[in-house]
């Protein structure tokens, strides 16, 4: 699944939300210099934001289709195609290692060890994610249709209706922090949180949905059924809704 997002790389870059400028600025301010390694860089969404903040960015991305898009969209330091755990840094070192929406695809101990290897003293590791709770009407529609068209899905669909998204993600944050602690050589991991909102029309949300891991490998007819069910729920809400996001970084300094 980690290498499934390139099935429609242009849609991914167009529809996926960007990261809060305050997050980028805080990571840049906490790093000892401008050289950034973007792990799981995808189409370069985060990389371009760090470049705009004055950084020089190299990407590492396992999906060649996403890496090609990142290069074409202007990731100036280039993109190496590799899984991060197996990537050869070839002696290169960095002031920050970042990962936007990607660290959960990486072994948390092996990933932290590789980050420790390439970070300069005082360098910053920062893995960050968007956490969001859909309006309950949309969540219920999504879970109902997914249970019908994906009865064997490995995802815990029930958790989407029974648990707050932050509670689910907190388990992921803890796993990332524990990996950093196990490797050693880092400061105690912290969580940085940035709250923001974005309004979506029906079409804008349905444009993003096929880029989500739950749906990237779904056949076209089943995907259309999911989109139809969620679209009807948004129509019933007036055709648009406001999403509350919390972008959370798990971060530590290289001693």
Backbone as CSV, one residue per row, in Angstrom:
resi,resn,N_x,N_y,N_z,CA_x,CA_y,CA_z,C_x,C_y,C_z
1,UNK,0.819,-1.209,0.000,0.000,0.000,0.000,0.855,1.263,0.000
2,UNK,2.024,1.183,0.655,2.905,2.348,0.729,3.331,2.825,-0.654
3,UNK,3.324,1.929,-1.624,3.736,2.289,-2.978,2.542,2.354,-3.932
4,UNK,1.338,2.555,-3.389,0.144,2.598,-4.225,-0.289,4.021,-4.572
5,UNK,0.280,5.021,-3.913,-0.228,6.383,-4.071,0.115,6.984,-5.434
6,UNK,1.128,6.435,-6.092,1.513,6.952,-7.394,0.574,6.566,-8.515
7,UNK,-0.484,5.808,-8.215,-1.440,5.428,-9.249,-2.059,6.651,-9.895
8,UNK,-2.161,7.750,-9.169,-2.645,9.016,-9.728,-1.896,10.144,-9.021
9,UNK,-0.625,10.284,-9.358,0.243,11.230,-8.659,-0.215,12.675,-8.839
10,UNK,-0.744,12.995,-10.017,-1.194,14.366,-10.245,-2.367,14.714,-9.327
11,UNK,-3.308,13.789,-9.182,-4.432,14.020,-8.276,-3.919,14.175,-6.840
12,UNK,-2.986,13.323,-6.454,-2.438,13.375,-5.099,-1.884,14.770,-4.811
13,UNK,-1.083,15.281,-5.733,-0.484,16.598,-5.507,-1.529,17.706,-5.509
14,UNK,-2.534,17.564,-6.350,-3.569,18.586,-6.456,-4.485,18.619,-5.242
15,UNK,-4.850,17.439,-4.742,-5.930,17.351,-3.765,-5.466,17.295,-2.317
16,UNK,-4.268,16.786,-2.082,-3.827,16.631,-0.695,-3.534,17.992,-0.056
17,UNK,-3.913,18.163,1.216,-3.670,19.457,1.861,-2.187,19.703,2.121
18,UNK,-1.822,20.973,2.132,-0.468,21.388,2.473,-0.311,21.402,3.994
19,UNK,0.894,21.727,4.445,1.188,21.727,5.874,1.203,23.154,6.404
20,UNK,0.830,23.340,7.674,0.801,24.698,8.220,2.170,25.376,8.124
21,UNK,2.165,26.620,7.684,3.419,27.354,7.596,4.122,27.454,8.936
22,UNK,3.344,27.523,10.025,3.945,27.612,11.355,4.730,26.350,11.697
23,UNK,4.273,25.199,11.232,5.012,23.950,11.450,6.343,23.992,10.718
24,UNK,6.306,24.353,9.437,7.534,24.429,8.644,8.509,25.405,9.286
25,UNK,8.022,26.570,9.666,8.896,27.595,10.259,9.526,27.107,11.558
26,UNK,8.766,26.390,12.380,9.297,25.934,13.669,10.381,24.880,13.456
27,UNK,10.175,23.978,12.501,11.199,22.971,12.219,12.462,23.636,11.691
28,UNK,12.310,24.582,10.774,13.471,25.285,10.217,14.224,26.020,11.315
29,UNK,13.494,26.688,12.208,14.130,27.439,13.287,14.863,26.523,14.268
30,UNK,14.369,25.277,14.422,14.962,24.349,15.379,16.123,23.555,14.794
31,UNK,16.350,23.642,13.488,17.434,22.919,12.836,18.681,23.808,12.790
32,UNK,19.863,23.199,12.829,21.091,24.009,12.837,21.491,24.568,11.477
33,UNK,20.818,24.156,10.427,21.161,24.625,9.096,20.039,24.331,8.119
34,UNK,20.263,24.606,6.822,19.172,24.545,5.836,19.038,23.238,5.070
35,UNK,19.882,22.242,5.342,19.857,21.023,4.536,18.839,20.038,5.106
36,UNK,17.833,19.701,4.299,16.700,18.898,4.759,16.589,17.631,3.919
37,UNK,16.360,16.511,4.589,16.025,15.252,3.929,14.546,15.000,4.156
38,UNK,13.785,14.865,3.070,12.346,14.622,3.146,12.088,13.155,2.851
39,UNK,11.701,12.409,3.880,11.510,10.960,3.791,10.082,10.665,3.355
40,UNK,9.959,9.820,2.326,8.627,9.551,1.784,8.045,10.823,1.198
41,UNK,8.811,11.494,0.370,8.468,12.859,-0.062,7.270,12.912,-0.995
42,UNK,6.839,11.760,-1.536,5.690,11.787,-2.430,5.932,12.687,-3.629
43,UNK,4.985,13.546,-3.921,5.122,14.461,-5.053,5.868,15.733,-4.683
44,UNK,6.338,15.815,-3.447,7.135,16.971,-3.038,6.347,18.083,-2.379
45,UNK,5.190,17.782,-1.827,4.365,18.816,-1.210,5.119,19.496,-0.072
46,UNK,5.595,18.696,0.888,6.343,19.279,2.017,7.685,19.830,1.547
47,UNK,8.335,19.120,0.648,9.651,19.563,0.179,9.588,20.964,-0.406
48,UNK,8.568,21.245,-1.196,8.461,22.573,-1.801,8.197,23.636,-0.743
49,UNK,7.467,23.271,0.307,7.233,24.239,1.379,8.529,24.534,2.128
50,UNK,9.350,23.526,2.359,10.637,23.777,3.018,11.571,24.564,2.097
51,UNK,11.528,24.291,0.798,12.328,25.092,-0.128,11.912,26.550,-0.098
52,UNK,10.607,26.804,-0.037,10.120,28.187,0.020,10.575,28.886,1.299
53,UNK,10.863,28.093,2.345,11.348,28.654,3.603,12.866,28.810,3.608
54,UNK,13.512,28.552,2.472,14.945,28.780,2.354,15.811,27.546,2.498
55,UNK,15.227,26.364,2.486,15.984,25.133,2.688,16.394,24.507,1.357
56,UNK,17.428,23.685,1.426,17.837,22.836,0.310,17.360,21.435,0.641
57,UNK,16.545,20.816,-0.223,15.842,19.589,0.123,16.202,18.459,-0.835
58,UNK,16.550,17.306,-0.261,16.665,16.051,-0.988,15.511,15.166,-0.565
59,UNK,14.846,14.541,-1.523,13.763,13.627,-1.219,14.191,12.177,-1.334
60,UNK,13.558,11.318,-0.528,13.672,9.865,-0.667,12.249,9.331,-0.767
61,UNK,11.979,8.555,-1.814,10.601,8.125,-2.084,10.624,6.735,-2.720
62,UNK,9.867,5.759,-2.174,9.913,4.402,-2.732,9.162,4.223,-4.048
63,UNK,8.227,5.120,-4.367,7.405,4.991,-5.571,7.996,5.870,-6.674
64,UNK,8.489,5.234,-7.724,9.157,5.977,-8.792,8.231,6.973,-9.467
65,UNK,6.933,6.668,-9.526,5.974,7.584,-10.160,5.848,8.876,-9.351
66,UNK,5.789,8.734,-8.036,5.714,9.917,-7.178,7.023,10.698,-7.229
67,UNK,8.148,9.978,-7.240,9.452,10.641,-7.293,9.607,11.450,-8.576
68,UNK,9.140,10.889,-9.693,9.228,11.614,-10.965,8.398,12.891,-10.913
69,UNK,7.218,12.820,-10.318,6.383,14.010,-10.183,7.069,15.049,-9.301
70,UNK,7.691,14.616,-8.220,8.383,15.550,-7.331,9.507,16.270,-8.067
71,UNK,10.240,15.537,-8.873,11.308,16.178,-9.651,10.725,17.203,-10.617
72,UNK,9.665,16.824,-11.313,9.066,17.733,-12.299,8.460,18.959,-11.639
73,UNK,7.995,18.803,-10.389,7.398,19.922,-9.674,8.424,20.752,-8.921
74,UNK,9.715,20.405,-9.063,10.737,21.333,-8.611,11.395,21.069,-7.280
75,UNK,11.508,19.784,-6.875,12.305,19.489,-5.679,13.767,19.623,-6.091
76,UNK,14.357,20.730,-5.672,15.635,21.153,-6.232,16.810,20.256,-5.921
77,UNK,16.782,19.582,-4.762,17.902,18.717,-4.411,17.841,17.346,-5.035
78,UNK,16.752,17.059,-5.766,16.582,15.766,-6.390,15.836,14.797,-5.493
79,UNK,15.522,13.628,-6.040,14.790,12.597,-5.319,15.437,11.250,-5.597
80,UNK,15.813,10.546,-4.540,16.323,9.184,-4.655,15.151,8.219,-4.502
81,UNK,15.084,7.218,-5.364,14.021,6.223,-5.286,14.504,5.052,-4.444
82,UNK,13.941,4.927,-3.251,14.340,3.862,-2.331,13.413,3.865,-1.129
83,UNK,13.295,2.692,-0.490,12.710,2.649,0.843,13.734,3.243,1.800
84,UNK,13.286,4.045,2.742,14.218,4.776,3.595,15.134,3.831,4.372
85,UNK,14.585,2.718,4.873,15.404,1.800,5.665,16.578,1.240,4.860
86,UNK,16.396,1.090,3.519,17.428,0.514,2.665,18.218,1.566,1.897
87,UNK,17.854,2.821,2.046,18.478,3.910,1.280,19.934,4.099,1.681
88,UNK,20.788,4.336,0.692,22.211,4.591,0.928,22.467,6.097,0.913
89,UNK,22.799,6.702,2.052,23.029,8.153,2.068,24.327,8.560,1.395
90,UNK,25.207,7.614,1.109,26.469,7.894,0.409,27.248,9.025,1.068
91,UNK,27.281,9.006,2.385,28.063,9.986,3.118,27.404,11.338,3.317
92,UNK,26.202,11.514,2.764,25.517,12.798,2.905,24.915,12.945,4.303
93,UNK,24.951,14.167,4.830,24.362,14.455,6.134,23.457,15.678,6.022
94,UNK,22.586,15.835,7.030,21.523,16.841,6.939,21.306,17.513,8.299
95,UNK,20.667,18.677,8.222,20.308,19.414,9.433,18.930,19.037,9.948
96,UNK,18.095,18.492,9.089,16.762,18.042,9.499,16.353,16.863,8.637
97,UNK,15.693,15.900,9.257,15.030,14.799,8.557,13.550,14.942,8.858
98,UNK,12.751,15.119,7.816,11.314,15.318,7.994,10.559,14.235,7.241
99,UNK,9.319,14.004,7.660,8.457,13.024,6.982,7.025,13.466,7.170
100,UNK,6.374,13.855,6.086,4.984,14.279,6.130,4.058,13.162,5.680
101,UNK,3.199,12.697,6.578,2.233,11.644,6.257,2.923,10.373,5.778
102,UNK,4.126,10.072,6.271,4.887,8.964,5.711,5.558,8.071,6.739
103,UNK,5.812,8.525,7.945,6.639,7.769,8.884,5.972,6.461,9.300
104,UNK,4.643,6.373,9.225,3.962,5.135,9.592,4.195,4.027,8.582
105,UNK,4.742,4.336,7.417,5.094,3.310,6.446,6.513,2.789,6.678
106,UNK,7.207,3.341,7.651,8.619,3.038,7.905,8.737,2.334,9.256
107,UNK,9.611,1.343,9.340,9.857,0.722,10.637,10.366,1.798,11.603
108,UNK,9.709,1.983,12.760,10.033,3.123,13.608,11.436,3.076,14.206
109,UNK,11.965,1.875,14.427,13.324,1.770,14.969,14.356,1.919,13.852
110,UNK,14.172,1.184,12.756,15.109,1.296,11.634,15.109,2.711,11.059
111,UNK,13.929,3.331,11.019,13.849,4.694,10.504,14.581,5.680,11.391
112,UNK,14.381,5.562,12.700,15.071,6.463,13.623,16.580,6.235,13.575
113,UNK,17.006,4.980,13.417,18.431,4.691,13.324,19.039,5.307,12.071
114,UNK,18.328,5.222,10.943,18.841,5.822,9.709,18.878,7.351,9.847
115,UNK,17.849,7.934,10.485,17.847,9.383,10.708,19.025,9.789,11.585
116,UNK,19.302,9.011,12.641,20.445,9.315,13.511,21.751,9.264,12.734
117,UNK,21.834,8.347,11.776,23.052,8.192,10.978,23.331,9.422,10.120
118,UNK,22.277,10.041,9.585,22.481,11.121,8.612,22.310,12.518,9.200
119,UNK,21.857,12.625,10.447,21.678,13.948,11.041,22.989,14.466,11.631
120,UNK,23.259,15.736,11.395,24.396,16.393,12.019,24.086,16.654,13.496
121,UNK,25.109,16.871,14.320,24.842,17.180,15.731,23.883,18.365,15.867
122,UNK,22.868,18.184,16.691,21.858,19.227,16.854,20.780,19.195,15.799
123,UNK,20.882,18.245,14.846,19.884,18.140,13.787,18.540,17.694,14.338
124,UNK,17.499,17.923,13.569,16.126,17.718,14.023,15.433,16.641,13.202
125,UNK,14.887,15.644,13.876,13.986,14.663,13.248,12.559,15.093,13.538
126,UNK,11.745,15.202,12.506,10.350,15.621,12.685,9.470,14.842,11.718
127,UNK,8.657,13.959,12.277,7.646,13.229,11.503,6.291,13.823,11.852
128,UNK,5.486,14.153,10.833,4.230,14.844,11.126,3.094,14.310,10.271
129,UNK,1.889,14.465,10.850,0.669,13.926,10.241,-0.478,14.925,10.384
130,UNK,-1.414,14.866,9.430,-2.693,15.563,9.559,-3.682,14.651,10.276
131,UNK,-4.274,15.134,11.339,-5.322,14.406,12.050,-6.627,15.155,11.829
132,UNK,-7.671,14.443,11.422,-8.942,15.117,11.180,-10.094,14.195,11.518
133,UNK,-11.165,14.785,11.973,-12.412,14.071,12.217,-13.438,14.562,11.199
134,UNK,-13.880,13.672,10.331,-14.950,14.019,9.403,-16.236,14.293,10.175
135,UNK,-17.119,15.142,9.646,-18.451,15.253,10.247,-19.087,13.875,10.359
136,UNK,-19.812,13.602,11.430,-20.333,12.242,11.651,-21.215,11.739,10.516
137,UNK,-21.948,12.640,9.858,-22.807,12.204,8.755,-21.965,11.607,7.614
138,UNK,-20.803,12.216,7.359,-19.950,11.733,6.274,-19.243,10.448,6.696
139,UNK,-18.800,10.407,7.940,-18.150,9.189,8.443,-19.090,8.006,8.352
140,UNK,-20.332,8.186,8.770,-21.296,7.094,8.748,-21.549,6.618,7.319
141,UNK,-21.661,7.563,6.388,-21.873,7.180,4.989,-20.675,6.421,4.442
142,UNK,-19.477,6.887,4.776,-18.260,6.233,4.290,-18.158,4.809,4.835
143,UNK,-18.361,4.644,6.130,-18.241,3.323,6.732,-19.311,2.376,6.178
144,UNK,-20.534,2.875,6.009,-21.614,2.035,5.488,-21.302,1.508,4.103
145,UNK,-20.860,2.380,3.220,-20.599,1.942,1.845,-19.331,1.104,1.781
146,UNK,-18.323,1.412,2.597,-17.092,0.616,2.564,-17.334,-0.797,3.081
147,UNK,-18.184,-0.941,4.079,-18.506,-2.286,4.559,-19.175,-3.109,3.466
148,UNK,-19.920,-2.430,2.609,-20.617,-3.134,1.544,-19.676,-3.507,0.397
149,UNK,-18.836,-2.575,-0.025,-17.999,-2.823,-1.207,-16.643,-3.396,-0.850
150,UNK,-16.223,-3.310,0.429,-14.926,-3.848,0.854,-15.102,-4.690,2.114
151,UNK,-15.845,-5.764,2.059,-16.112,-6.549,3.275,-14.860,-7.165,3.879
152,UNK,-13.805,-7.331,3.084,-12.571,-7.940,3.582,-11.466,-6.907,3.813
153,UNK,-11.822,-5.650,3.955,-10.823,-4.596,4.136,-10.003,-4.839,5.398
154,UNK,-8.657,-4.634,5.331,-7.829,-4.783,6.532,-7.992,-3.633,7.512
155,UNK,-8.658,-2.565,7.093,-8.853,-1.413,7.966,-9.962,-1.698,8.983
156,UNK,-9.782,-1.153,10.167,-10.804,-1.263,11.210,-11.828,-0.156,10.973
157,UNK,-12.826,-0.463,10.170,-13.817,0.550,9.821,-14.646,0.964,11.029
158,UNK,-14.892,0.032,11.938,-15.698,0.358,13.112,-15.038,1.448,13.952
159,UNK,-13.682,1.434,14.003,-12.975,2.436,14.803,-13.244,3.849,14.308
160,UNK,-13.572,3.986,13.020,-13.830,5.305,12.463,-15.070,5.937,13.081
161,UNK,-16.000,5.125,13.541,-17.227,5.651,14.144,-17.198,5.615,15.662
162,UNK,-16.290,4.826,16.239,-16.307,4.640,17.684,-15.201,5.383,18.419
163,UNK,-14.169,5.816,17.711,-13.040,6.465,18.372,-12.713,7.775,17.675
164,UNK,-12.310,8.784,18.464,-11.871,10.052,17.884,-10.564,9.826,17.132
165,UNK,-10.400,10.554,16.038,-9.203,10.369,15.220,-7.926,10.618,16.018
166,UNK,-7.925,11.605,16.921,-6.717,11.895,17.689,-6.334,10.713,18.571
167,UNK,-7.318,9.987,19.101,-7.010,8.812,19.918,-6.349,7.724,19.074
168,UNK,-6.838,7.554,17.855,-6.257,6.559,16.960,-4.831,6.957,16.593
169,UNK,-4.647,8.221,16.242,-3.323,8.689,15.833,-2.339,8.719,16.993
170,UNK,-2.834,8.905,18.219,-1.922,8.953,19.353,-1.144,7.651,19.493
171,UNK,-1.761,6.539,19.140,-1.045,5.263,19.153,0.107,5.292,18.153
172,UNK,-0.121,5.895,17.010,0.923,6.030,15.989,2.035,6.947,16.488
173,UNK,1.662,8.070,17.127,2.665,9.000,17.657,3.530,8.318,18.710
174,UNK,2.894,7.540,19.574,3.627,6.843,20.626,4.610,5.846,20.031
175,UNK,4.185,5.141,18.989,5.058,4.174,18.328,6.273,4.870,17.726
176,UNK,6.069,6.025,17.096,7.185,6.775,16.527,8.141,7.244,17.614
177,UNK,7.600,7.767,18.717,8.434,8.248,19.814,9.210,7.114,20.458
178,UNK,8.567,5.958,20.620,9.246,4.807,21.213,10.402,4.341,20.337
179,UNK,10.250,4.407,19.028,11.344,4.052,18.132,12.534,4.968,18.297
180,UNK,12.270,6.258,18.448,13.343,7.224,18.660,14.056,6.947,19.983
181,UNK,13.289,6.682,21.028,13.891,6.385,22.339,14.752,5.121,22.277
182,UNK,14.267,4.100,21.572,14.998,2.835,21.514,16.346,2.996,20.829
183,UNK,16.396,3.815,19.799,17.649,4.028,19.078,18.647,4.784,19.945
184,UNK,18.161,5.766,20.704,19.042,6.575,21.536,19.761,7.650,20.728
185,UNK,20.429,8.533,21.446,21.161,9.605,20.780,20.311,10.794,20.400
186,UNK,19.041,10.791,20.850,18.135,11.898,20.597,17.659,12.471,21.934
187,UNK,17.212,13.717,21.893,16.513,14.277,23.033,15.177,13.564,23.212
188,UNK,14.536,13.772,24.362,13.226,13.177,24.592,12.238,13.685,23.527
189,UNK,11.555,12.774,22.829,10.623,13.213,21.775,9.519,14.117,22.324
190,UNK,9.153,15.099,21.514,8.074,16.025,21.838,6.988,15.914,20.779
191,UNK,5.811,16.443,21.115,4.743,16.603,20.136,4.453,18.092,19.965
192,UNK,4.469,18.522,18.721,4.084,19.898,18.383,2.767,19.829,17.623
193,UNK,1.793,20.627,18.035,0.455,20.574,17.433,0.080,21.930,16.842
194,UNK,-0.502,21.869,15.638,-0.932,23.075,14.937,-2.360,22.849,14.437
195,UNK,-3.313,23.652,14.926,-4.724,23.509,14.579,-5.097,24.486,13.468
196,UNK,-5.915,24.004,12.539,-6.358,24.847,11.437,-7.621,24.246,10.840
197,UNK,-8.238,24.962,9.926,-9.475,24.515,9.299,-9.381,24.672,7.786
198,UNK,-10.177,23.872,7.096,-10.303,24.015,5.649,-11.724,23.667,5.257
199,UNK,-12.299,24.467,4.390,-13.644,24.210,3.878,-13.548,23.419,2.578
200,UNK,-14.444,22.451,2.431,-14.479,21.594,1.250,-15.847,21.658,0.598
201,UNK,-15.855,21.818,-0.698,-17.065,21.537,-1.458,-17.159,20.025,-1.651
202,UNK,-18.314,19.594,-2.109,-18.495,18.173,-2.412,-17.429,17.688,-3.389
203,UNK,-17.222,18.418,-4.484,-16.279,17.986,-5.511,-14.852,17.973,-4.990
204,UNK,-14.497,18.954,-4.161,-13.126,19.025,-3.648,-12.824,17.830,-2.742
205,UNK,-13.778,17.458,-1.882,-13.522,16.312,-1.007,-13.481,15.013,-1.785
206,UNK,-14.399,14.842,-2.746,-14.399,13.617,-3.540,-13.147,13.520,-4.407
207,UNK,-12.549,14.653,-4.766,-11.313,14.639,-5.537,-10.168,14.087,-4.696
208,UNK,-10.179,14.358,-3.391,-9.104,13.887,-2.523,-9.268,12.417,-2.132
209,UNK,-10.487,11.956,-2.028,-10.720,10.626,-1.471,-9.946,9.501,-2.172
210,UNK,-9.838,9.474,-3.506,-9.111,8.364,-4.135,-7.624,8.336,-3.797
211,UNK,-7.081,9.405,-3.188,-5.668,9.418,-2.805,-5.446,8.826,-1.421
212,UNK,-6.494,8.447,-0.712,-6.361,7.900,0.637,-6.070,6.409,0.574
213,UNK,-5.219,5.946,1.496,-4.765,4.564,1.470,-5.884,3.547,1.476
214,UNK,-7.006,3.882,2.097,-8.158,2.988,2.131,-8.682,2.673,0.742
215,UNK,-8.459,3.597,-0.219,-9.128,3.509,-1.517,-8.191,3.412,-2.710
216,UNK,-6.880,3.580,-2.532,-5.983,3.683,-3.684,-5.974,2.435,-4.563
217,UNK,-6.267,1.282,-3.993,-6.199,0.041,-4.767,-7.573,-0.532,-5.094
218,UNK,-8.612,0.273,-4.882,-9.971,-0.192,-5.112,-10.301,-0.146,-6.606
219,UNK,-10.929,-1.185,-7.167,-11.346,-1.138,-8.583,-12.258,0.053,-8.851
220,UNK,-12.259,0.523,-10.087,-12.950,1.756,-10.435,-14.438,1.709,-10.116
221,UNK,-15.093,0.569,-10.352,-16.529,0.517,-10.106,-16.845,0.603,-8.614
222,UNK,-16.017,-0.035,-7.788,-16.241,0.041,-6.346,-15.902,1.427,-5.798
223,UNK,-14.846,2.021,-6.344,-14.503,3.385,-5.932,-15.644,4.335,-6.255
224,UNK,-16.228,4.210,-7.435,-17.337,5.068,-7.825,-18.507,4.912,-6.858
225,UNK,-18.747,3.698,-6.369,-19.827,3.465,-5.425,-19.561,4.156,-4.089
226,UNK,-18.298,4.106,-3.653,-17.933,4.798,-2.411,-18.118,6.303,-2.561
227,UNK,-17.635,6.850,-3.660,-17.744,8.296,-3.879,-19.203,8.735,-3.978
228,UNK,-20.019,7.907,-4.592,-21.442,8.238,-4.712,-22.091,8.308,-3.324
229,UNK,-21.779,7.339,-2.465,-22.361,7.331,-1.130,-21.924,8.512,-0.290
230,UNK,-20.634,8.846,-0.336,-20.133,9.990,0.434,-20.646,11.293,-0.166
231,UNK,-20.686,11.379,-1.489,-21.198,12.590,-2.133,-22.634,12.873,-1.750
232,UNK,-23.456,11.831,-1.648,-24.851,12.022,-1.246,-24.942,12.577,0.173
233,UNK,-24.050,12.121,1.056,-24.049,12.640,2.425,-23.666,14.113,2.456
234,UNK,-22.703,14.502,1.633,-22.304,15.919,1.580,-23.422,16.760,0.981
235,UNK,-24.094,16.241,-0.038,-25.231,16.949,-0.621,-26.302,17.210,0.442
236,UNK,-26.537,16.219,1.297,-27.559,16.356,2.335,-27.178,17.404,3.371
237,UNK,-25.884,17.741,3.444,-25.408,18.772,4.376,-25.368,20.155,3.723
238,UNK,-25.821,20.246,2.487,-25.798,21.522,1.788,-24.707,21.644,0.751
239,UNK,-23.934,20.568,0.528,-22.939,20.567,-0.547,-21.548,20.970,-0.132
240,UNK,-21.334,21.252,1.145,-19.997,21.617,1.603,-19.905,21.397,3.107
241,UNK,-18.690,21.430,3.621,-18.481,21.293,5.063,-17.112,21.860,5.416
242,UNK,-16.903,22.130,6.693,-15.615,22.624,7.185,-14.932,21.528,7.985
243,UNK,-13.696,21.236,7.634,-12.916,20.215,8.314,-11.966,20.888,9.299
244,UNK,-11.940,20.389,10.510,-10.966,20.837,11.500,-9.779,19.873,11.483
245,UNK,-8.612,20.424,11.243,-7.380,19.638,11.214,-6.519,19.967,12.426
246,UNK,-5.766,18.974,12.871,-4.636,19.189,13.780,-3.436,18.514,13.120
247,UNK,-2.413,19.286,12.782,-1.188,18.707,12.251,-0.225,18.543,13.418
248,UNK,0.182,17.299,13.666,0.987,16.962,14.842,2.335,16.418,14.391
249,UNK,3.398,16.961,14.972,4.751,16.488,14.702,5.284,15.761,15.928
250,UNK,5.898,14.599,15.693,6.707,13.915,16.703,8.146,14.253,16.374
251,UNK,8.853,14.909,17.282,10.134,15.493,16.935,11.140,15.359,18.070
252,UNK,12.406,15.257,17.682,13.486,15.152,18.663,14.773,15.704,18.037
253,UNK,15.686,16.144,18.905,16.966,16.710,18.474,18.065,15.641,18.558
254,UNK,18.918,15.588,17.557,20.057,14.655,17.548,21.127,15.194,18.493
255,UNK,21.470,14.387,19.517,22.496,14.827,20.480,23.885,14.777,19.859
